[in-house]
Amino acid sequence: MRLNRKLWTAVAALVWAGPSFAYEDTGGIINPTTAWTDTWNDVLVDLFVIGGLFAAVGAYLLWRYRATGPGQVGTAPKVNLDIALAWSLVPAALFMADDFFLAARGWSLWSIQRTVPAHSMEVNVSASQWYFEFDYGNGVKSDQLVVPVGQPIVLRMTATDVVHSFGLIEYKLKEDMLPGRITHIWFYPDKPLETFVTCVEFCGDGHSQMNAPVKAVLKADFDKWMAEQLTKKKSASLDAPRSSAAAPAASAL
């Protein structure tokens, strides 16, 4: 009985301590990409360690208790209740504690992914067959997503026709885009990176070509890019009245 009390005390301590494990953050922001990567690595380690342990024990038992003659019949050693409970409960408790730890971490990561940090930069995203459009809210629209490094980015997303899914493969994040609804996803670009977003849910004939560049650049480079986009927009707005005024004159001629 004393063994059982110690066992359950240790298991309870492991489960209770599991959710308290924290990831390194940057300026108070936990990067969901890093957190998901660390958790997935832990799952892989668990699978290989537990699988390797069982394989090693199984191979040893097969070798140790192999038959040495054609008519040999093995006999099991006699065990008492304490030994039987120990062999049953100790491995089960250890594996369950590990599972509870990973489950608690998964729930905490899901909460992190759904909680948008304050002062995030917001970009509206629209999906149509078969392209993405990014609206920065200041009149600038682009077919590529350009964001500054070190700034949390929240994407407010919708679809104009069918269901799409916004897959940021490099950042290990995805979210569905639905007609008539606004969904969101956020990520934290912590270093300069050029990657792409792709639609990860079948949306028609051109599904495989539905992708767009995603560029995380330094703040100075982002400001320069944004200034260029605003200049182009201003020039286009100034040219529009001239084009409309020239059209009646040409028709009169």
C-alpha positions in Angstrom: 0.0 0.0 0.0 2.9 2.4 0.8 4.2 1.8 -2.8 0.8 2.6 -4.3 0.6 5.9 -2.3 4.0 7.0 -3.4 3.2 6.0 -7.0 0.0 8.0 -7.2 1.6 11.0 -5.5 4.4 11.0 -8.1 1.9 10.7 -11.0 -0.3 13.6 -9.6 2.8 15.8 -9.3 3.8 15.1 -12.9 0.3 15.9 -14.2 -0.1 19.0 -12.1 3.3 20.3 -13.2 2.7 19.5 -16.9 0.7 22.7 -17.8 3.3 24.9 -16.0 6.0 24.2 -18.6 6.4 27.5 -20.6 8.0 28.4 -23.8 10.5 31.2 -24.3 8.7 34.4 -25.3 9.8 37.5 -27.1 8.6 40.8 -25.6 5.8 38.9 -23.8 4.6 37.3 -27.0 4.6 33.5 -27.2 5.3 32.5 -30.8 2.7 29.8 -31.7 4.9 28.5 -34.5 7.7 27.7 -32.1 5.3 26.3 -29.5 3.7 24.0 -31.9 7.1 22.9 -33.3 8.4 22.1 -29.8 5.2 20.1 -28.9 5.4 18.1 -32.1 9.1 17.3 -31.5 8.1 16.1 -28.0 5.5 13.9 -29.5 8.0 12.4 -31.9 10.5 11.8 -29.1 7.8 10.1 -27.1 6.9 7.8 -30.0 10.5 6.8 -30.7 11.5 6.4 -27.0 8.4 4.4 -26.0 8.5 2.4 -29.3 12.2 1.7 -28.9 11.7 0.7 -25.2 8.9 -1.7 -26.1 10.9 -3.1 -29.0 14.0 -3.6 -26.9 12.0 -5.3 -24.0 10.1 -7.5 -26.5 13.3 -8.6 -28.3 15.0 -9.4 -24.9 12.0 -11.4 -23.7 11.9 -13.3 -27.0 15.5 -14.2 -26.7 15.6 -14.8 -22.9 12.6 -17.1 -22.8 13.0 -18.9 -26.1 12.4 -22.6 -26.3 15.6 -24.7 -26.2 13.8 -27.9 -27.3 10.9 -29.0 -29.5 8.8 -30.3 -26.6 9.7 -27.7 -24.0 6.8 -25.9 -22.2 7.5 -22.7 -20.2 6.3 -22.0 -16.7 5.4 -18.6 -15.5 7.0 -17.4 -12.2 4.6 -16.9 -9.3 4.0 -13.3 -8.3 2.2 -11.8 -5.4 -0.4 -9.0 -5.6 2.1 -6.1 -5.0 4.3 -7.3 -7.8 1.4 -7.7 -10.2 0.0 -4.3 -9.4 3.4 -2.7 -9.7 4.0 -4.2 -13.2 0.5 -3.1 -14.3 0.1 0.3 -12.7 3.6 1.8 -12.8 4.0 1.7 -16.7 0.3 2.7 -17.1 0.7 5.7 -14.7 3.9 6.8 -16.4 2.4 6.7 -19.9 -0.8 8.4 -18.8 1.1 11.1 -17.0 3.0 11.8 -20.3 -0.2 11.8 -22.3 -1.9 14.2 -19.8 1.2 16.5 -20.1 1.0 16.6 -23.9 -2.8 17.1 -23.8 -2.5 20.0 -21.4 0.2 21.5 -23.5 -1.9 21.1 -26.6 -4.9 22.9 -25.0 -2.7 25.8 -23.8 -1.2 26.1 -27.4 -4.7 26.2 -28.9 -5.6 29.0 -26.4 -2.4 30.9 -27.5 -3.3 30.6 -31.1 -6.8 31.9 -30.6 -5.8 34.8 -28.4 -4.6 37.7 -30.6 -1.8 39.8 -28.9 -2.5 43.5 -28.3 -1.1 46.0 -30.9 -1.1 43.4 -33.6 -0.9 44.6 -37.2 -4.2 43.7 -38.9 -4.6 42.6 -42.6 -7.8 41.7 -44.2 -7.6 38.7 -46.5 -10.1 37.7 -49.2 -10.0 34.3 -51.0 -11.6 33.7 -54.4 -11.1 31.1 -57.1 -8.2 30.9 -57.3 -6.2 33.7 -55.6 -5.7 35.6 -52.4 -6.0 39.4 -51.9 -4.5 41.2 -49.0 -6.0 44.5 -47.8 -3.9 46.6 -45.4 -6.8 48.9 -44.5 -5.1 52.1 -45.8 -6.1 51.7 -49.4 -3.2 49.4 -50.2 -4.2 46.0 -51.7 -1.7 43.4 -52.8 -1.5 39.9 -54.2 1.3 39.2 -51.8 1.5 39.3 -48.0 4.4 41.6 -46.9 4.8 42.0 -43.1 7.4 43.4 -40.7 9.6 41.2 -38.6 9.0 41.4 -34.8 5.3 42.4 -35.2 2.4 40.1 -34.5 0.2 39.8 -37.6 -3.5 39.0 -37.4 -5.3 38.1 -40.5 -9.1 38.7 -40.8 -10.2 36.4 -43.5 -13.3 35.6 -45.6 -14.1 33.9 -48.9 -16.2 35.3 -51.8 -17.3 32.0 -53.4 -16.5 28.6 -51.9 -14.7 27.3 -48.8 -10.9 27.8 -48.9 -8.3 27.2 -46.3 -5.4 29.5 -45.6 -2.3 27.4 -45.0 0.9 29.1 -43.8 3.0 26.0 -44.1 6.3 27.5 -42.9 4.6 28.9 -39.8 2.7 25.6 -39.2 -0.7 27.4 -39.1 -3.9 27.1 -41.0 -7.5 28.4 -40.8 -10.6 27.9 -43.0 -12.0 30.8 -45.0 -15.8 30.7 -45.4 -18.2 32.8 -47.5 -20.3 35.0 -45.3 -18.1 34.6 -42.2 -14.9 36.2 -40.9 -12.3 33.9 -39.4 -8.9 34.9 -38.1 -5.4 33.6 -37.6 -2.3 35.3 -36.2 1.4 34.6 -36.5 4.6 36.1 -35.3 7.4 36.5 -37.9 10.6 36.5 -35.8 13.1 36.6 -38.6 13.3 37.6 -42.3 11.7 34.9 -44.4 10.3 34.4 -47.9 7.7 31.7 -48.1 4.2 31.3 -49.4 0.6 30.7 -48.4 -1.4 28.0 -50.2 -5.0 26.9 -50.1 -5.1 23.5 -48.3 -8.7 22.6 -49.0 -9.9 21.6 -52.4 -11.7 24.5 -54.0 -12.1 23.7 -57.7 -10.1 23.1 -60.8 -7.4 25.7 -60.0 -6.9 24.6 -56.4 -3.3 23.4 -56.9 -2.3 26.9 -58.3 -3.9 28.9 -55.5 -0.9 30.3 -53.6 0.7 33.7 -52.9 4.1 34.9 -51.7 4.5 35.7 -48.0 7.5 37.9 -47.1 8.6 38.8 -43.6 11.0 41.7 -44.0 12.8 44.2 -41.6 10.7 47.1 -40.4 12.7 49.6 -42.5 12.1 47.5 -45.7 8.4 47.1 -44.9 8.0 50.9 -44.4 9.7 51.4 -47.7 7.5 48.9 -49.5 4.4 50.4 -48.0 5.4 53.9 -49.0 5.9 52.7 -52.6 2.5 51.1 -52.6 0.9 54.3 -51.3 2.7 56.3 -54.0 1.4 54.0 -56.7 -2.1 54.3 -55.3 -1.9 58.1 -55.3 -0.6 58.2 -58.8 -3.3 55.8 -60.0 -6.0 58.0 -58.3 -4.6 61.1 -60.0 -4.5 59.5 -63.4 -8.1 58.2 -63.2 -9.8 61.7 -63.7 -7.5 62.5 -66.6 -8.4 59.3 -68.3 -12.1 59.8 -67.8 -11.9 63.4 -69.1 -9.9 62.4 -72.2 -12.5 59.8 -73.2 -15.3 62.4 -74.1 -12.8 64.5 -76.0 -11.7 61.6 -78.0 -15.3 60.6 -78.8 -16.0 64.2 -79.9 -13.2 64.1 -82.4 
